[in-house]
């Protein structure tokens, strides 16, 4: 794993992307030199004086399509300056579903370029020639790829060593071993008649671990039975 990951985001709406990168874990990860996050305004790579980045689709139809020239120029400029990317990822509803396993794999890379689509999408030639992976955050259509790009960045960066204050925290999240996480509690021990389970206050780490395992399995079976190895359709985690 490289000492510092680099993630470049190419977008038509840089201000929408920039603000979240200056807060919470993403900000701290940059301050700790765990990751470099760079946002690139697609219009800076337009080839005409009007900085046009979209046009009508060939064959007719509604919507506008992001032009190939600015996207090619953006990706090539980034790679010329900072080296070949390990992955050029296009965020799109028809891409492969992002999951924790994918986030884990991408966190091991040294350089990612994310393309946030907008309008009707991007010219297919960009997908054919530049994009190495297409990802979706779910079966829903959003106004653009900016929010999915941020979801991906957050999911990946929190896994990088040094990004979190407690490096073991990310390893106990939901989905890391195929199960949802157990319920969590904090002080006070009683609130409005509801008490924290006695086992969590017992100090018996073996009992606590067993309770958490039981609750994780219970929650997964109730909410996401498809994740279990005995899922009826055979799609569960083995």
Secondary structure, 3 states (H helix, E strand, C coil): CCCCEEEEEEECCHHHHHHHHHCHHHHHHHHCCCEEEEEEEHHHHCCCCCCCCEEECCCCCCCEEECHHHHHHHHHHHHHHHCCCCEEEEEEEEEEECCHHHHHHHCCCCEEEEEECECCCECHHHHHHCCCEEEECCCCCCCECHHHHHHHHHHHHCCCCCCCCCCCCHHHCCCCCCCCCCCCCCCCCEECCEECCHHHHCCCHHHHHHHHHHHHHHHHHHHCHHHCCCCCCCCCCC
